[in-house]
Amino acid sequence: YNGNSDDFVFDNQMLSQIFFAGFEIAEVTCPTKYFTEASSINFKRSVQYGLGVLKTSVKHRLQMWGVARYSMYSGKTG
């Protein structure tokens, strides 16, 4: 996880690594209310996030198929 993003796409990268490692996950819902200024993202950053999600998904699939190898799935830290 040390090489993962420190931005919005971090959670997507972590989930990809968790699935790649063979773990199962479950979601626990928690009702939340955000005030207007909290967690807002402008259009440019939302596009960057979306592209980051697609990039992570493609990397995950290529790694699963054995077509490519990415350090984010190596299990090594650093």
N, C-alpha and C positions, 0 to 999 in steps of 0.2 A: 504493500500500500504506500510505501514511502515515495515511489515514483508517480503516484497518482496525482491528478489535478488538485489544486486547492480552491477550486471554483465549483459551480453548480453541478458539473458532470461527475464529480467525485463519487456520489452515491451510485451512479450507473456503473462506474468502473469497479467499485467494490462488489456490487451484485454480480457482475460478470465474473470476477475472480472467485467469488463464493460458489457460483454454479460450476465453473470450470474445475474447482477442487472437489466437486461431487457432493457438496452439502445441500441439504434441503432447507428452505426457509418458509416462514409464515409471516403474515402481516398481522399486527395487532393494531386495531384502530384506536385512535385517541382524538376525540373532538377538540378542535383548536380554532380559535378566532385570532386573526391577525389585524393589527391596526394598519391604516392606510400606508404608512411609511415603511412598514416591515416587509421584507422579502419581496420587494418590487423589482422587476427586471424590465429593462427597456427592450425595444424591438431588436436592436443590434445584438445585444447579449443573449436574447432568446434564440436568435438564429444561430449564434455561436454554440449555444447549449445543444440545440437540435443537431447540428453538424457533429458535435462531440459525441452525442449519443449514437449517431449513425457510425461514426468512426470506431467507437468501442464495440458496437455490434459486429461490424465487419471484421475487426481484429479477433474477436471471440470466435466467430465462425471459421475464419482462416486457420486459427490455432487448433480448433477442434478437428478440422479436416486434415491437419498436418501439412498444409500448404505453406504456412509461415510459422515462425516462432517469435514470440514477443516476451520481453523480460517481465512484463507485468503478470505473466502466468508462470514464471519460473519458480515461485515459492521462496526466492531469495530476497533478503531485505537489503536496502541500501541503494 
